[in-house]
Amino acid sequence: MQVVCTFVTSFYQNFIKMATLHNEITISATIDKIWSILTDLERLDKYDPTVKKSTLISSEKTGLGAKRKVDMLDGKNWFEEMITVWRPNEALTYQLTDCSFPIKGLKHSYRFHQMNGQIKVEQVMEYTVKFGLLGKLLDGLMIRKQSDNGIKKFFAGLKSYAETH
């Protein structure tokens, strides 16, 4: 009986556990510049090649509670997100509030580290896929890979924009 309970508990914990993606990039720009870019909610479409338009949808232009709607370049997908952690030049978190994707509970958090005159930007994205077990299978087959590829495009765009503007 102990083995069955342990298996069920382990399966349940893995089933409800959020997926986590870790990415980082080193950028030759000041922390102030990178922070300014990441916290300007209407500027995402200037450097993320997967985004068509980023629109402010809150009365707060930036800071805790500021919210944006992002329309994706594919013309059919979109998401809304809000800043939930704001520690200037240290930590920043966006929390998904609504979207057309088969995910829920998504948040992406950033940390910044000074390294030899450059800034290392770390991102941790956590999310849960909708549709229960089917969603878990979809995540393993394609969602996780697509999300990670999107983050890498986002980071490449951020680096290029920060270093040239």
C-alpha positions as CSV (number, residue, x, y, z in Angstrom):
1,M,0.0,0.0,0.0
2,Q,2.9,2.4,0.8
3,V,4.3,2.0,-2.7
4,V,0.9,2.8,-4.4
5,C,0.4,5.9,-2.2
6,T,3.9,7.1,-3.0
7,F,3.4,6.6,-6.7
8,V,0.0,8.4,-6.7
9,T,1.4,11.2,-4.6
10,S,4.4,11.6,-7.0
11,F,2.2,11.4,-10.1
12,Y,-0.2,14.0,-8.7
13,Q,2.6,16.4,-7.7
14,N,4.2,16.1,-11.2
15,F,0.8,16.5,-12.8
16,I,-0.1,19.8,-11.0
17,K,3.5,21.1,-11.0
18,M,4.1,24.2,-13.2
19,A,6.4,23.9,-16.1
20,T,9.6,26.0,-15.7
21,L,11.9,27.4,-18.4
22,H,15.2,29.1,-17.6
23,N,16.9,31.4,-20.1
24,E,19.6,34.1,-19.8
25,I,21.5,36.5,-22.1
26,T,24.4,38.9,-21.6
27,I,23.9,42.4,-23.0
28,S,26.4,45.2,-23.5
29,A,24.2,48.0,-22.1
30,T,23.6,49.6,-18.8
31,I,21.2,48.1,-16.3
32,D,19.2,51.4,-16.4
33,K,18.8,51.1,-20.2
34,I,17.7,47.4,-20.0
35,W,15.4,48.1,-17.1
36,S,13.8,51.0,-19.1
37,I,13.2,48.8,-22.1
38,L,11.7,45.9,-20.2
39,T,9.4,48.2,-18.1
40,D,8.1,50.3,-21.0
41,L,4.9,48.3,-21.7
42,E,4.3,49.9,-25.1
43,R,7.8,49.2,-26.5
44,L,7.7,45.3,-26.6
45,D,6.8,45.4,-30.3
46,K,10.0,47.4,-31.1
47,Y,12.3,44.5,-30.1
48,D,10.4,41.2,-29.8
49,P,10.1,39.8,-33.4
50,T,7.1,37.7,-32.5
51,V,5.0,40.7,-31.4
52,K,2.8,42.8,-33.7
53,K,1.6,45.4,-31.2
54,S,1.9,46.1,-27.5
55,T,-0.8,48.4,-26.0
56,L,-1.0,49.9,-22.5
57,I,-4.4,48.9,-21.0
58,S,-4.1,50.3,-17.5
59,S,-4.0,53.8,-16.1
60,E,-0.5,53.0,-14.7
61,K,2.0,53.5,-17.5
62,T,4.7,51.5,-15.6
63,G,5.4,50.0,-12.2
64,L,3.3,47.6,-10.0
65,G,-0.1,47.0,-11.5
66,A,0.7,48.4,-15.0
67,K,-0.9,46.2,-17.6
68,R,-0.6,45.6,-21.4
69,K,-2.3,43.7,-24.2
70,V,0.1,42.1,-26.7
71,D,-1.0,41.0,-30.1
72,M,1.2,38.4,-31.7
73,L,2.6,38.6,-35.2
74,D,0.7,35.5,-36.3
75,G,-2.5,37.6,-36.2
76,K,-4.6,35.2,-34.1
77,N,-2.9,35.0,-30.7
78,W,-2.8,37.6,-27.9
79,F,-2.1,37.9,-24.2
80,E,-2.6,40.4,-21.4
81,E,-0.1,40.7,-18.6
82,M,0.6,42.8,-15.5
83,I,3.7,43.8,-13.5
84,T,3.5,42.1,-10.2
85,V,7.1,42.5,-8.9
86,W,8.9,45.8,-9.2
87,R,12.4,46.2,-7.7
88,P,14.2,48.7,-10.0
89,N,17.3,47.2,-11.6
90,E,17.0,44.1,-9.5
91,A,13.8,42.1,-10.1
92,L,10.8,42.3,-12.4
93,T,7.9,39.9,-12.8
94,Y,5.0,39.9,-15.3
95,Q,1.9,37.8,-14.6
96,L,-0.4,36.7,-17.4
97,T,-4.0,37.8,-16.7
98,D,-5.7,36.5,-19.9
99,C,-4.6,34.9,-23.2
100,S,-5.6,33.0,-26.3
101,F,-2.9,30.3,-25.7
102,P,-3.6,26.9,-24.0
103,I,-1.8,28.1,-20.8
104,K,-2.8,29.6,-17.5
105,G,-1.0,30.9,-14.5
106,L,2.0,32.0,-16.5
107,K,4.6,34.4,-15.0
108,H,8.0,35.4,-16.2
109,S,10.5,36.8,-13.8
110,Y,13.7,38.7,-14.5
111,R,16.9,39.2,-12.4
112,F,19.9,41.3,-13.4
113,H,23.6,40.8,-12.7
114,Q,26.6,43.1,-13.5
115,M,29.4,41.1,-15.2
116,N,32.6,42.8,-16.6
117,G,30.8,45.9,-17.8
118,Q,27.9,43.9,-19.2
119,I,24.5,42.8,-17.7
120,K,23.4,39.2,-17.5
121,V,19.6,39.1,-17.7
122,E,18.0,35.9,-16.4
123,Q,14.4,34.9,-17.0
124,V,12.5,32.2,-15.3
125,M,9.1,31.4,-16.9
126,E,6.6,29.3,-15.0
127,Y,3.2,28.2,-16.4
128,T,0.5,25.6,-16.3
129,V,-1.0,24.1,-19.4
130,K,-4.8,24.0,-19.7
131,F,-6.7,20.7,-20.5
132,G,-5.3,18.5,-17.8
133,L,-3.4,15.4,-18.9
134,L,-3.9,16.2,-22.6
135,G,-2.3,19.6,-21.9
136,K,0.6,18.0,-20.1
137,L,1.2,15.8,-23.2
138,L,0.9,18.8,-25.5
139,D,3.4,20.6,-23.3
140,G,5.9,17.8,-23.7
141,L,5.4,17.5,-27.4
142,M,5.3,21.1,-28.5
143,I,4.3,23.9,-26.1
144,R,7.5,23.9,-24.1
145,K,9.7,23.9,-27.2
146,Q,7.7,26.7,-28.9
147,S,7.7,28.8,-25.7
148,D,11.5,28.3,-25.3
149,N,12.1,29.3,-28.9
150,G,9.9,32.4,-28.5
151,I,11.9,33.4,-25.4
152,K,15.2,33.0,-27.3
153,K,13.8,35.3,-30.1
154,F,12.7,37.8,-27.5
155,F,16.1,37.8,-25.8
156,A,17.9,38.2,-29.2
157,G,15.7,41.1,-30.0
158,L,16.2,42.7,-26.6
159,K,20.0,42.4,-26.9
160,S,20.0,43.9,-30.4
161,Y,17.7,46.7,-29.4
162,A,19.5,47.5,-26.1
163,E,22.9,47.5,-27.8
164,T,22.0,49.7,-30.8
165,H,19.3,52.2,-29.6
